[in-house]
Amino acid sequence: MAKILCSLIFLCACFVLSTGARVNHRILSSSTLDHDDATPTGSNFTFVCDPARYASLGIDVSNFAFCDTSLSYEVRAMDLVNQMTLNEKVLQLGNKAYGVPRLGLAEYQWWSEALHGVSNVGPGTFFDDLIPGSTSFPTVITTAAAFNESLWKVIGQAVSTEARAMYNLGRAGLTYWSPNINVVRDPRWGRAIETPGEDPYLVGRYAVNYVRGLQDVEGSENYTDPNSRPLKVSSCCKHYAAYDVDNWKGVERYTFDARVSEQDMVETFLRPFEMCVKDGDVSSVMCSYNRVNGIPTCADPKLLNQTIRGDWDLHGYIVSDCDSLQVMVDNHKWLGDTKEDAVAQALKAGLDLDCGAYYTENVEAAVRQGKVREADIDKSLNFLYVVLMRLGFFDGIPQYNSFGKHDVCSKENIELATEAAREGAVLLKNENDSLPLSTGKVKTLAVIGPHSNATSAMIGNYAGIPCQIITPIEGLSKFAKVDYQMGCSDIACKDESFIFPAMESAKKADATIILAGIDLSIEAESLDRDDLLLPGYQTQLINQVASVSNGPVVLVLMSAGGVDISFAKSNGDIKSILWVGYPGEEGGNAIADVIFGKYNPGGRLPLTWHEADYVDMLPMTSMPLRPIDSLGYPGRTYKFFNGSTVYPFGHGLSYTQFTYKLTSSIRSLDIKLDKYQYCHDLGYENDSFKPSCPAIRVDDSQYNDHFEFEVEVQNAGSKDGSEVVIVYAKPPEGIDATYIKQVIGFKRVFVPAGGSEKVKFEFNASKSLQVVDFNAYSVLPSGGHTIMLGDDIISFPVQIRFC
């Protein structure tokens, strides 16, 4: 099946070029543009409505209003679609759009990926001798740990520049189905590597910044008509919605029905997508394989037409995950639909584009059978062509014409990849300030473990071919003489015979670096985890090496999801623990820079690291975020779980010490209600005080309810460093079944040794202090809210009163 092949492609490290047939989606011109790096194998592009191109086709371009730039994109797209026959229309509805030769419309391949760099997953992009690779940034979970919005946007800008350069050279498309913004609800989920973590607000802010970096054309961010706003490349937020089970104990995403309360949908699963559409102005959303409450997401009119396009006002198109329509028929067997039934349901629900061939093969028959209107096709094609026009596919965007080979794998982008890996590193433990190591004292290193010589593992999935790869061994060798011992033959570590040579090496070295963890053989798309432990003999390797090491022992972990390393946390022989996620092509340099103090780590965990028995308490398929007391199920994510952890969400240390001082704050808000605003009831726990006006609906809030505060962050240590200030809100006491706390803001600030920086935060109370009640209303509770900085370093009340 196509979907199975798709999954296999995704699981690979993607270092080998696809041998499948490539789709020629570029419109080539006989007269190339004047690019300094144009070559016979790198023909430069032209655009659909180029008069010279039409002349070469023997067609008069003036006959086509869709090429008249004096008209709006909507009018032009309508003109183009109205000239097509039904058969021609349906041939444009798959990821391979076949074009219409008689109208001079070229074919186009919609499917390209750019999760953390331009990828060759999908047929829209490829590498060859002219463009052998692209910059492979750290995986998303790693850059999310930086808690740095400007970093996320700059990475998006770098990726889109490389993408646009490759488009100019005929090696890439303009539409990229990234990022993945599903919230990590369960620590076992295999695709945590692709996401920004477990907090909906953090995930949403990542989405907004990365999308803006990919899409925004400088100077055009605030167009009055968003549907005419030019796009550098088109981004796509996926997978919508409540998708976070891939393959767990035989339960697959292709058949899974996520039973989700409306409360959880609004509060957790939909929030990042709403932020992506409303604040990021993303030009595409991808629906997922699973069902939600019995209905396949790609055929749910409430999720698609009503919510994405109606409530959120998407300026773009909605696309299916690849072969989702086939999955709907063959796997979900939804309503016993025929192929024609399925495509009709999806089109009417608001699905514009099919990643696959179900639309192109079955929509015409569905129309002939009277199951869907041709006008529904017209509507979808209009959305699609407006996006292509905004991208310059029809008219070009001159400011990008100079992009070429020199813009791919540039020195600046490689340095940015290094910086991102440094910023995402999280120092979990550092007893007696064992790190950083001193080059004056540490001349020899024992470098041990299955990730010591990591290459593809650092790149993760949905990757292209990296510009280069710096292994941990190569990075560390720049600071000391390295003796490398595998310790394990691979990540599975099923052979303990490699442990003894590793111990012998550790006995002689000035310091020991153990690089352990997991990889795509443990956590990946279509592969959820069974446990939270290190595989095989890795724990034994770490303990035995640490027990005999001559010098300090540093444990470096590569993973996306959390790992129960309680043994290392409590082991006095292991002085320091550093988590680096999957740090990308420059991972070796970044790891070495942190260990030897060239860079002071400041990252924070974007996930809770649970103890191993957490997964024994509830099945992965249980969707509620809140605890289910009747079943003994604990809550999920830091917002609803109050048990013990290995390391909590937001944990991260530094080589220096920071102190906070609150310099100003607004601690109360009096909100006057008009005659059309009403108090909203809110459930309270027994014996708790309940205000006479418990809450108001956020939708009814039309007033200025902002509050702000300023905090001075002082670096009290002797090393320059960056501090991540995370702001949490805690709701008034006594409200029933709400969150423990939630992130409402964060900023990463650099503070030189001995210096201080003032950081100001401004919040809209209705958005930042809201709770979602059982009936899925977003409400602002009255009473005493608590604002908390970091792990309760500073907290202060904000009193909300309605009058």
Beta strands, then each sheet from edge to edge (+ up, - down):
strand 1: 96-97
strand 2: 108-109
strand 3: 237-240
strand 4: 247-248
strand 5: 251-252
strand 6: 257-258
strand 7: 284-287
strand 8: 291-292
strand 9: 295-296
strand 10: 317-320
strand 11: 426-430
strand 12: 444-448
strand 13: 481-485
strand 14: 511-517
strand 15: 553-558
strand 16: 576-579
strand 17: 609-610
strand 18: 645-647
strand 19: 658-665
strand 20: 668-671
strand 21: 679-680
strand 22: 695-697
strand 23: 706-715
strand 24: 721-730
strand 25: 742-751
strand 26: 756-764
strand 27: 771-772
strand 28: 778-781
strand 29: 783-789
strand 30: 794-802
sheet 1: 1+ 2-
sheet 2: 3+ 7+ 10+
sheet 3: 4+ 5-
sheet 4: 6+ 8+ 9-
sheet 5: 11+ 16- 15- 14- 12- 13-
sheet 6: 17+ 18-
sheet 7: 19+ 23- 26+
sheet 8: 20+ 30+ 29- 24+ 25-
sheet 9: 21+ 22- 28+ 27-
end
